[in-house]
């Protein structure tokens, strides 16, 4: 009896071990995170920052040095073309003009005197009363007098111009954006004229200069729409249109960017020069299209599933080569379409990617889809195997991918801690 009992114990233990091993080897059921293919719109945009500036602004300087006698305009003053906006003390320039005028008068008198002497000597020379040398000397004196007259005239014109330049006028009609002088201040005009005022032509028309990196500049074209915000009005969205894409590169620390000019209507005068704009350039816009989250393109199934489909794809490729040689392309097309989800010509030429879907809600299989525009979150897709509502896998649900606890028979579970 004892031997039989021992044998039955061994048999029970063995059966328990076999059962435990079979349970441990049972494959875990994988649960996937899925999303449904949606139909909607995608707006593809490029983000950038830029600075709001007037379309036309002019720096008004001074061509002469002197003391500012009076300033007639201030910040935000509206001015007309030719309007006097500042006056430099003209006293020393009037004195120079009077001196130049006196020198000019003397030069004119000298020319008249030299002319009379030349005429007299020419008459005497014609009567052989003077030598050739005396006639030539009179001609030389006259020529020198004429040259000095021209020099005096130039000095007079320059003095007159300097006197006129003491009156600073506006070169355009617009608004004074900045004023850099005060009455009594000395202006020193050297090789570069000092900037006294900055005048914007019309603040109702503004522009934004944005720098676009070389990776995105190919998508930017003249006439595209842009939306932007400024920190002064964070809740308000402004619109503009690209008016220029400059071909000159801007290289800073080996980073290449290109300047894009955006024309903006500023009828309400809310935008001020120098504001920083946060811009989104709309490069493409499509409505009523199928779209999937970009996370679906990043999903990679477990290695064993990928290997299975890889083997099937390799067999399909060999089959295609054989059928092409035998002159039966239609059969090959049907085969590759079943495996990849699209036709071979599209497979070779169109921009395609792989998505993994759940067939009948259970079986995981890949489909090849043509991809279109993207907004960074969603991407346009097109495939005969995908329609609105198709479940696309985005990841593995790790919370559910666990084996279910099973009570082990014969009390063979782990020891219970007390």
Buried (B, 14 or more C-beta within 10 A) or exposed (E): EEEEEEEEEEEEEEEBEEBBEEEEEEEEEBEBBBBEBEEEEBBBBBEBEBBBBBBEBBBBBBBBBBBBBEBEBEEEBEBEEEBEBBBBBBEBBBEBBEEBBEBBEEBBEBBEEBBEBBEEBEEBBEEEEBEEEBBEBBBEBBEEBBEBBEEBBEBBEEBBEBBBBBEBBBBBBBBBBBBBBEEEEEBEBEEEBBBBBBBBBBBBBBBBBBBBEEEBBEBBEEEBBBBBBBEEEEEEEBEBBBBEBEEEEEEEEEEEBBBBBBBBEBEEEEBEBEBBBBBBBBBBEBEEBBBBBBBBBEBEBEEEBEEEBEEBEEEBBEBBEEBEEEEEEEBBBEBBBEBBBBBBEBBEEBEBBBBBBBEEEEEBBBBBBBBBBBBEEBBBBBBEBBEEEBBBBBBBEEEEEEEEEEEEEEEEEEEEEE
